[in-house]
Amino acid sequence: MDIDNLIVHLTDFYYRHTVIAIALAVVIVILVIFRPKAMLKTAGMIMALAVVAYLLSLAIDMAGSGKSQKEEAVQTVR
């Protein structure tokens, strides 16, 4: 999960679908103004899920690099 890649995708979405992006932003602002407690709970859940997804992707990447290092070590022994 690269932050730069995420930003590129979001800006690309904004430039391709400007009206939809602005409408979504307006809806989110209205919800934050009229239901701040619910929006904070939702934002907290989304952030918690994002952290879990990041940790899972990090663990998968680490497992993959460990496996490739083990394979390289086996190749050098042979």
Buried (B, 14 or more C-beta within 10 A) or exposed (E): EEEEEEEEEEEEEBEEEEEEBEEEEEEEEEEBEEEEEEBEEEEEEEEEEEEEEEEEEEEEEEEEEEEEEEEEEEEEEE
